[in-house]
Each structure stands twice: as C-alpha cells, then as structure tokens.
Amino acid sequence: MPFDESCIRPATVDDARPIAEVHVASWKRTYHAILPASVLEDAFADKWETSWKERLAVARADAITLVACGAAGEVIGFASGGAERTGSLGCDGELYAIYLLEAARGQGLGTVLVRRIAGQLQSMGLSSMAVWVLDLNPYQKFYEALGGAVIGEKTMQRGGESFVALAYGWKDLGRLQRTKI
C-alpha cells in the first residue's frame, strides 16, 4: 500500500472515524497474542471514534495528530504527540500513539510519521521525546532503530493482568530527525 509523503497532514474531526478504524485494526493485530481476549473484544471503532472526535474537536497548542493517506486518499496510518504526560521521564515531549494498517508497514511510513511528530514537537518548543511501549510489543525494535533508548519502566493493568511498559526516549529531536535507518 504505497503512501505519498505529501499526504501526511494534520488530522481534522472528519478523520475521527478512519483514525479509529486504523487504531482498532492495528491495535488488535499488534496485541492479539499479548493482551487478554476481553480487552481486545472491548476495542471497537464506534467507541474509539467518539474518543477521537473529542480529542480532535478541541484545538490544542500542546498536541498534534497527523494522518497519512494512501494513493486514493484513505487514512492508512496516524501518529499523535505533544507534551510529556508523566513529568518523570526527563523528556518534555511524548509520542502518544502511532498506528499503521498492516499493508502500510515496512515501507518507511512509520519513520516518516515519527520524524514529522518530532518536527511538530520542536515547533512547539519541545526538545526531547518519549514513547511508552509494552515490553511484549513486537515492534519495539522500530523505536530502537530510530535511536530510542529505554529510559523508564512501569507496570500496567489490562484485563486483570499485569504488563510491563517501557519508555523509549530521544534526548535530541533534531538528532532523531537525522538518524539514518
């Protein structure tokens, strides 16, 4: 599923449904063998569309969501980021989420989205970034390939089970944008 870098743009409220569909499809694909079935069954596009509409309806100076479109203009991925939410990682920015449809993976789109979010964070006056990733997530090597290093750890509860989440961090967003893969 080819993508056009010029079709990466800020998300609008009208993108809530396609973002929710990508989010649910990618999330279920990524976590199908990790999270309990009850958690996966609770993830459905109608519910997440409401959440995305609420997020996108309010313009925020400290957060951004970008969508990536395929050749026909359909949303095939997204990333969101903004100010770091815990205050405990030594980073001022955070990559909140990045999800791609399965067919869009492995073509460099994820790297482009992370770098675009990093650029947006820099334009907000932020200089570093963290992202939380379950330690069982098969895509954590992606963050390492971009130069991310583990800077924190926490335990999360999902469906009555405990999971370890790792925080990957980049202390210099300019360097992240220049990292060769």
Secondary structure, 3 states (H helix, E strand, C coil): CCECHHHCEECCHHHHHHHHHHHHHHHHHHHCCCCCHHHHHCCCHHHHHHHHHHHHHCCCCCEEEEEEEECCCCEEEEEEEEECCCCCCCCCEEEEEEEECHHHCCCCHHHHHHHHHHHHHHHCCCCCEEEEEECCCCCHHHHHHCCCEEEEEEEEEECCEEEEEEEEEECCHHHHHHCCC
